[in-house]
Amino acid sequence: MRKTLLTVAVASLGLGALPAFAQSAGDAAAPAADPASPHTLTANVGLFSSYRFRGIDQTNGHPALQGGFDYSHSSGFYVGNWNSNVTSGAGYPGGNLEMDLYGGWKQAFGDFGVDVGAILYYYPGSAKGPLVGKTGGDTVTNKELYVGGSWKFLSLKYSYAIDDYFATKGIDSSGNATGRSTAGTSYLDLSANYDLGNGWGLNAHVGQLFYRNVNNGDYTDWKVGVTKDFSGWVVGLAYVDTNAKGSCNSTGVNPYCLAKTVDTDGNASTSKHDGGKATAVLSVSRTF
């Protein structure tokens, strides 16, 4: 905790010499300031009208309650956890919760910054079997390494899946499963966050997914939004869109046509929707 030392100068104004103890008061040693702690712990919580991950709908258009914790050290190392509700039809058969665990190192060098780390996406209660034409199976996970750089209000981040991307396997041009690994799938994220002053902010993003061995899996997503800080509570409104193949009424391979629900045995609801369709997302969030 930083402390401010206020020094008061006293003048005699011609009223005669001050007592000796008053004259020497300014020379007394000031108490030492507490050293700044190398540890920082924060928490965050937010309510969103819809949860979009890399532009794709994760909650079937329904609201999402999200939150997490972050610890960082002055050396640049950090770890954290973030959580959100999801729907099973978004690729997590039988699951309804996302838990992210991550850690890395980041440091600023003037206006420039660097960030390297790893993240695990974990969906308790889910089963990956239905994603590859089976029933049951292990929990759906995704493991990625990432590296990022920033300059002022701009940032660029590259993420690389070291295992099957969200437990999926390859799909050919006929929509048939090939069994080929999707490890090596990557995502490039270019973002901007600009402070307008008086609590207002502008944000924009464009991302590109390179889905390995999945026909029509590659897509681009983009977002533009505005935020306003009300005494620590940040209200945001953003427009999100993609060119992902998600039409449920057309022929061909459409990986992002999503069922509302899918259970651990692979039974999917008949209700489906385009997971990459444009939407507006309203949010309110706070960091403590």
Secondary structure, DSSP 8 states (H G I E B T S, - for coil): ------------TTS----HHHHTGGGS---------SEEEEEEEEEESS-EETTEESSTT--EEEEEEEEEETTSEEEEEEEEE--GGGT-TT--EEEEEEEEEEEEETTEEEEEEEEEEE-TT--SGGGGT-SS-S--EEEEEEEEEEETTEEEEEEEESSSGGG-EEE-TTS-EEEEE-TT-EEEEEEEEEEEETTEEEEEEEEEEE-TTBTT--EEEEEEEEEEEETTEEEEEEEEEE-----SSSSS--TTEEES-B-TT--B-S-EEETT--EEEEEEEEE-
